[in-house]
Amino acid sequence: MPKRKYHVLIDRIVLGKECNALHYILDFPSRFYGSKHRKFFHSLEEATLIGFLLYGKEGVISACLHLLADNLESEIKKYLRSLG
């Protein structure tokens, strides 16, 4: 899971603003469930709904970027592990 500061940086680059509360909420379960936290709030429907309720259209984009960054990081880690 990328740190929140990276999610916020992506927001600033793409949206020109930060959606910090969105990332805090999406990743809050990680405090209790660690890497398994993506069972909560990480479906496209849940994440975009939370984003929309907090920030409108920009929140939906931010939520999609959050999921994309999380999945990309996971795939890169899997690939690097497969190399040995």
ChimeraX commands (.cxc) that place a marker at each C-alpha (Angstrom):
marker #1 position 0.00,0.00,0.00 radius 0.5
marker #1 position 1.49,3.34,-0.98 radius 0.5
marker #1 position 1.75,5.80,1.87 radius 0.5
marker #1 position -0.95,8.44,2.05 radius 0.5
marker #1 position 1.53,11.13,1.07 radius 0.5
marker #1 position 1.89,9.44,-2.34 radius 0.5
marker #1 position -1.86,9.26,-2.84 radius 0.5
marker #1 position -2.08,12.96,-1.97 radius 0.5
marker #1 position 0.81,13.77,-4.32 radius 0.5
marker #1 position -1.01,12.00,-7.17 radius 0.5
marker #1 position -4.10,14.07,-6.31 radius 0.5
marker #1 position -2.11,17.29,-6.50 radius 0.5
marker #1 position -0.58,16.35,-9.84 radius 0.5
marker #1 position -3.80,15.16,-11.49 radius 0.5
marker #1 position -6.49,17.23,-9.75 radius 0.5
marker #1 position -4.60,20.25,-8.48 radius 0.5
marker #1 position -5.98,19.64,-4.98 radius 0.5
marker #1 position -5.70,17.11,-2.17 radius 0.5
marker #1 position -8.38,14.61,-1.16 radius 0.5
marker #1 position -6.61,13.65,2.06 radius 0.5
marker #1 position -9.73,12.65,4.01 radius 0.5
marker #1 position -10.67,10.18,1.28 radius 0.5
marker #1 position -7.34,8.38,1.50 radius 0.5
marker #1 position -7.49,8.39,5.29 radius 0.5
marker #1 position -10.91,6.72,5.23 radius 0.5
marker #1 position -10.03,4.19,2.52 radius 0.5
marker #1 position -6.92,3.05,4.37 radius 0.5
marker #1 position -8.19,3.35,7.95 radius 0.5
marker #1 position -8.88,-0.40,8.26 radius 0.5
marker #1 position -5.15,-1.06,7.67 radius 0.5
marker #1 position -4.61,-0.14,11.33 radius 0.5
marker #1 position -6.52,-3.25,12.33 radius 0.5
marker #1 position -6.19,-5.61,9.37 radius 0.5
marker #1 position -2.80,-4.76,7.88 radius 0.5
marker #1 position -2.44,-5.80,4.27 radius 0.5
marker #1 position -5.89,-7.43,4.37 radius 0.5
marker #1 position -7.50,-3.98,4.79 radius 0.5
marker #1 position -8.40,-3.86,1.11 radius 0.5
marker #1 position -11.41,-6.06,1.89 radius 0.5
marker #1 position -12.94,-2.82,3.19 radius 0.5
marker #1 position -13.73,0.26,1.08 radius 0.5
marker #1 position -11.55,-0.91,-1.83 radius 0.5
marker #1 position -14.18,-2.04,-4.30 radius 0.5
marker #1 position -14.72,0.44,-7.11 radius 0.5
marker #1 position -18.29,1.08,-5.96 radius 0.5
marker #1 position -17.41,1.70,-2.31 radius 0.5
marker #1 position -14.35,3.84,-2.97 radius 0.5
marker #1 position -16.02,6.03,-5.58 radius 0.5
marker #1 position -19.11,6.50,-3.42 radius 0.5
marker #1 position -16.97,7.66,-0.51 radius 0.5
marker #1 position -15.00,9.91,-2.86 radius 0.5
marker #1 position -18.17,11.41,-4.32 radius 0.5
marker #1 position -19.72,12.05,-0.91 radius 0.5
marker #1 position -16.58,13.82,0.29 radius 0.5
marker #1 position -15.37,15.70,-2.81 radius 0.5
marker #1 position -17.86,15.29,-5.64 radius 0.5
marker #1 position -16.54,14.41,-9.11 radius 0.5
marker #1 position -12.95,15.05,-8.08 radius 0.5
marker #1 position -13.39,12.56,-5.24 radius 0.5
marker #1 position -14.49,9.89,-7.70 radius 0.5
marker #1 position -11.35,10.48,-9.77 radius 0.5
marker #1 position -9.20,10.46,-6.64 radius 0.5
marker #1 position -10.75,7.19,-5.47 radius 0.5
marker #1 position -10.02,5.58,-8.85 radius 0.5
marker #1 position -6.44,6.84,-8.69 radius 0.5
marker #1 position -6.12,5.46,-5.15 radius 0.5
marker #1 position -7.22,1.99,-6.26 radius 0.5
marker #1 position -4.99,2.17,-9.32 radius 0.5
marker #1 position -1.93,3.13,-7.26 radius 0.5
marker #1 position -2.62,0.36,-4.73 radius 0.5
marker #1 position -3.04,-2.28,-7.42 radius 0.5
marker #1 position -0.03,-1.09,-9.39 radius 0.5
marker #1 position 2.19,-1.25,-6.31 radius 0.5
marker #1 position 0.95,-4.78,-5.53 radius 0.5
marker #1 position 1.64,-5.98,-9.07 radius 0.5
marker #1 position 5.14,-4.46,-9.07 radius 0.5
marker #1 position 5.93,-6.16,-5.75 radius 0.5
marker #1 position 4.67,-9.51,-7.08 radius 0.5
marker #1 position 6.76,-9.14,-10.21 radius 0.5
marker #1 position 9.91,-8.27,-8.26 radius 0.5
marker #1 position 9.38,-11.28,-5.97 radius 0.5
marker #1 position 9.05,-13.53,-9.02 radius 0.5
marker #1 position 12.49,-12.42,-10.19 radius 0.5
marker #1 position 14.04,-14.01,-7.16 radius 0.5
marker link #1:1,2 radius 0.2
marker link #1:2,3 radius 0.2
marker link #1:3,4 radius 0.2
marker link #1:4,5 radius 0.2
marker link #1:5,6 radius 0.2
marker link #1:6,7 radius 0.2
marker link #1:7,8 radius 0.2
marker link #1:8,9 radius 0.2
marker link #1:9,10 radius 0.2
marker link #1:10,11 radius 0.2
marker link #1:11,12 radius 0.2
marker link #1:12,13 radius 0.2
marker link #1:13,14 radius 0.2
marker link #1:14,15 radius 0.2
marker link #1:15,16 radius 0.2
marker link #1:16,17 radius 0.2
marker link #1:17,18 radius 0.2
marker link #1:18,19 radius 0.2
marker link #1:19,20 radius 0.2
marker link #1:20,21 radius 0.2
marker link #1:21,22 radius 0.2
marker link #1:22,23 radius 0.2
marker link #1:23,24 radius 0.2
marker link #1:24,25 radius 0.2
marker link #1:25,26 radius 0.2
marker link #1:26,27 radius 0.2
marker link #1:27,28 radius 0.2
marker link #1:28,29 radius 0.2
marker link #1:29,30 radius 0.2
marker link #1:30,31 radius 0.2
marker link #1:31,32 radius 0.2
marker link #1:32,33 radius 0.2
marker link #1:33,34 radius 0.2
marker link #1:34,35 radius 0.2
marker link #1:35,36 radius 0.2
marker link #1:36,37 radius 0.2
marker link #1:37,38 radius 0.2
marker link #1:38,39 radius 0.2
marker link #1:39,40 radius 0.2
marker link #1:40,41 radius 0.2
marker link #1:41,42 radius 0.2
marker link #1:42,43 radius 0.2
marker link #1:43,44 radius 0.2
marker link #1:44,45 radius 0.2
marker link #1:45,46 radius 0.2
marker link #1:46,47 radius 0.2
marker link #1:47,48 radius 0.2
marker link #1:48,49 radius 0.2
marker link #1:49,50 radius 0.2
marker link #1:50,51 radius 0.2
marker link #1:51,52 radius 0.2
marker link #1:52,53 radius 0.2
marker link #1:53,54 radius 0.2
marker link #1:54,55 radius 0.2
marker link #1:55,56 radius 0.2
marker link #1:56,57 radius 0.2
marker link #1:57,58 radius 0.2
marker link #1:58,59 radius 0.2
marker link #1:59,60 radius 0.2
marker link #1:60,61 radius 0.2
marker link #1:61,62 radius 0.2
marker link #1:62,63 radius 0.2
marker link #1:63,64 radius 0.2
marker link #1:64,65 radius 0.2
marker link #1:65,66 radius 0.2
marker link #1:66,67 radius 0.2
marker link #1:67,68 radius 0.2
marker link #1:68,69 radius 0.2
marker link #1:69,70 radius 0.2
marker link #1:70,71 radius 0.2
marker link #1:71,72 radius 0.2
marker link #1:72,73 radius 0.2
marker link #1:73,74 radius 0.2
marker link #1:74,75 radius 0.2
marker link #1:75,76 radius 0.2
marker link #1:76,77 radius 0.2
marker link #1:77,78 radius 0.2
marker link #1:78,79 radius 0.2
marker link #1:79,80 radius 0.2
marker link #1:80,81 radius 0.2
marker link #1:81,82 radius 0.2
marker link #1:82,83 radius 0.2
marker link #1:83,84 radius 0.2
view
